[in-house]
Amino acid sequence: MKATQPIATALAGRRGFPLWAVVHHRGRKSGTDYATPVAIVPTMSPTDVLIGLPWGRDTNWARNVVAATSADVTWKGATHSTVSPRIIGPTEAAALARPFVRFIVKRMPAAIVLHLPQN
């Protein structure tokens, strides 16, 4: 993680790197603003953003997003406001994911799904 973080931080959210995004959130206890690079899991729905949680549901940034009930996600060169974040198990995450990545998502202990509201 430490070896790839500078690369992920530099490329996350850019138009040419759709796998990586940046989640902008606020610490639930500290109130500090954070920008966390993450890998986006392709979904079947254009209104769902799915992010695997390979270290489990107690990942701090995910808990911050759920506590705030929203987050901004910079992805594909644009910043999107998301709402209704939920931490879900691997079975539900795999059902949301595109078929070619389901086998990976099923092996993660959890994922977070965020919703892009319709305009």
Disulfide bonds with the S-S distance in Angstrom:
none
